[in-house]
């Protein structure tokens, strides 16, 4: 799972997600919300990494290209960073 480090993979495994196919079955925002609820220190970079892994792209490209979209979506979910 491109762009996801050992800790992120451990956190995903705790939610029952062990491979890319399983990751792609989930909405990245909903998954980030679950991870953030369980690990409040989860950063916005984790969301970008989840999206990047699902799309087989570098998380930094996702962050650069879709930051505004991501922040607006997170705001609608009540998860926007303060």
Residue pairs with C-beta under 8 A, 6 or more apart in sequence:
1 9
1 12
1 19
1 20
1 23
1 53
2 52
2 53
2 56
2 57
2 58
3 49
3 52
3 53
3 57
3 58
3 59
4 12
4 49
4 50
4 53
8 46
8 49
11 35
11 38
11 39
11 42
12 18
12 23
12 31
12 35
14 38
15 31
15 34
15 35
15 38
16 22
17 23
17 26
17 31
20 53
20 54
23 31
23 50
23 53
23 54
24 54
28 47
28 50
28 51
28 54
29 47
29 73
29 74
29 77
31 50
32 42
32 46
32 47
32 50
32 74
32 79
33 77
33 79
35 42
35 46
36 42
36 79
44 63
44 70
44 74
44 81
45 59
45 63
47 70
47 74
48 59
48 60
48 62
48 63
48 66
48 70
49 59
51 57
51 59
51 62
51 66
51 70
52 58
52 59
52 61
52 62
53 59
55 62
62 70
63 70
71 80
71 81
74 80
74 81
